Amino acid sequence: MTLFAVWARDRDGMLAVRQQVREAHRARLRAPAPHAVTVVLAGPLNGGDAQTMNGTLLIVQAESLADVRRFVEADPYAQAGVYGPVDIQPWHCGIGPASWREP
């Protein structure tokens, strides 16, 4: 299993939609199945005011980048059109609790 960082920025003007589907998004992140991705860490990105949510940062564990892409594409935020650019990269935790899971 590999760790991946997912940086998903919201499209402009999507805060109201984000708030409408947030609970469905959070429930899905906590669900162990049917997807092939385990969420290790997750949280909203905040704008310049440090208060307004404007994106999502996830650290997930999966077998492949394709699994992570499918997971993100099926997310309630993605399905509702909240997400704009999404960057997914393999990631290695050098310091912190996630580093304890890696060899």
FILO-449853 format. One record per residue (C-alpha): residue number from 1; residue in one letter; x negated, y negated, z. Coordinates in pm, 1 decimal, decimal comma, always signed. Each point is the difference from the previous one (the first is absolute). Last residue first. Example, Ala and Ser with C-alpha at 12.3 -4.5 7.8 and 13.67 -1.06 7.14 Angstrom:
<recs>
REC/2/s/-1367,0/+106,0/+714,0
REC/1/a/+137,0/+344,0/+66,0
</recs>
This chain:
<recs>
REC/103/p/-880,0/-58,8/+650,4
REC/102/e/+308,3/-220,8/+7,9
REC/101/r/+272,4/-2,3/+263,9
REC/100/w/-199,7/-195,2/+258,7
REC/99/s/-49,8/-280,2/-248,5
REC/98/a/+376,7/-65,0/+8,4
REC/97/p/-33,7/-105,7/+363,5
REC/96/g/-236,9/-287,5/-74,1
REC/95/i/-321,3/-72,7/-186,5
REC/94/g/-120,2/+118,3/-339,8
REC/93/c/+337,0/+91,8/-145,8
REC/92/h/-46,5/+115,3/-357,5
REC/91/w/+241,2/-117,1/-267,0
REC/90/p/+113,8/+122,2/-340,7
REC/89/q/+168,0/-296,8/-168,3
REC/88/i/+357,9/-102,6/-72,7
REC/87/d/+78,2/-356,8/-111,0
REC/86/v/+362,3/-104,7/-40,8
REC/85/p/+96,8/-321,2/-178,1
REC/84/g/+363,7/-104,7/+38,1
REC/83/y/+199,7/+183,4/+261,2
REC/82/v/+350,7/-105,4/+98,4
REC/81/g/+174,4/+153,1/-303,0
REC/80/a/+254,3/+197,3/+203,4
REC/79/q/-154,7/+334,8/-102,4
REC/78/a/-345,9/-125,1/+94,9
REC/77/y/+120,8/-111,4/+342,9
REC/76/p/+195,7/+324,9/+47,6
REC/75/d/-315,9/+202,0/-72,7
REC/74/a/+24,3/+237,4/-297,1
REC/73/e/-277,5/-175,0/-195,6
REC/72/v/-221,6/+3,6/+312,2
REC/71/f/+29,6/+377,9/+48,7
REC/70/r/-49,4/+70,7/-370,7
REC/69/r/-314,8/-214,2/+1,4
REC/68/v/-127,0/+175,0/+313,4
REC/67/d/+48,5/+344,6/-153,8
REC/66/a/-177,2/-115,6/-318,3
REC/65/l/-294,7/-122,5/+208,5
REC/64/s/-40,8/+352,8/+123,3
REC/63/e/+8,1/+236,3/+296,9
REC/62/a/+149,2/-253,6/+236,9
REC/61/q/-68,8/-203,4/+314,3
REC/60/v/+138,5/-348,8/+29,2
REC/59/i/-121,1/-340,3/+114,7
REC/58/l/+271,3/-248,8/-81,1
REC/57/l/-1,1/-377,5/-34,3
REC/56/t/+325,3/-165,7/-99,9
REC/55/g/+94,5/-337,9/-142,7
REC/54/n/+138,7/-346,9/+60,9
REC/53/m/+125,0/-0,2/+359,1
REC/52/t/+29,9/-352,4/+135,3
REC/51/q/-172,6/-67,3/+332,0
REC/50/a/-373,2/-55,1/-56,5
REC/49/d/+86,5/-339,5/-156,0
REC/48/g/-226,6/+83,8/-293,2
REC/47/g/+210,2/+303,0/-79,1
REC/46/n/+24,6/+322,0/+196,4
REC/45/l/-80,5/+354,9/-107,1
REC/44/p/+228,9/+259,4/+150,4
REC/43/g/-119,8/+312,4/+175,5
REC/42/a/-102,3/+358,3/-41,8
REC/41/l/-253,0/+247,5/+135,5
REC/40/v/-41,2/+376,8/-50,0
REC/39/v/+289,4/+62,7/-239,7
REC/38/t/-0,7/+358,8/-119,3
REC/37/v/+64,2/+60,1/-369,3
REC/36/a/+131,6/+307,9/-179,2
REC/35/h/+363,2/-115,6/-2,6
REC/34/p/+295,2/+209,5/+116,4
REC/33/a/-80,8/-50,7/+283,9
REC/32/p/-172,4/-138,9/+311,4
REC/31/a/+231,0/-299,3/+41,8
REC/30/r/-158,9/-296,7/+182,4
REC/29/l/-67,9/-200,6/-315,7
REC/28/r/+352,9/+77,7/-116,9
REC/27/a/+153,4/-140,9/+316,4
REC/26/r/-205,0/-319,6/-38,0
REC/25/h/+114,4/-55,4/-358,9
REC/24/a/+365,3/+69,5/+87,8
REC/23/e/-28,2/-246,6/+290,8
REC/22/r/-158,2/-264,5/-223,5
REC/21/v/+262,8/+14,6/-275,9
REC/20/q/+190,8/-321,7/+77,4
REC/19/q/-306,2/-182,1/+140,0
REC/18/r/-196,2/+61,2/-319,2
REC/17/v/+296,3/-124,5/-205,5
REC/16/a/+5,5/-325,0/+198,9
REC/15/l/-378,8/-38,7/-27,6
REC/14/m/-6,2/+55,2/-377,3
REC/13/g/-52,6/-356,9/-123,6
REC/12/d/-340,0/+58,9/-154,3
REC/11/r/-87,5/+362,9/-72,9
REC/10/d/-132,8/+185,4/+300,7
REC/9/r/-358,3/+120,6/+20,6
REC/8/a/-80,5/+367,4/+42,0
REC/7/w/-343,4/+99,2/+131,0
REC/6/v/-21,1/+377,9/+30,9
REC/5/a/-314,5/+142,5/+157,0
REC/4/f/-60,0/+369,8/-62,6
REC/3/l/-135,4/+272,7/+227,9
REC/2/t/-84,1/+332,6/-158,4
REC/1/m/+116,5/+349,8/+85,3
</recs>
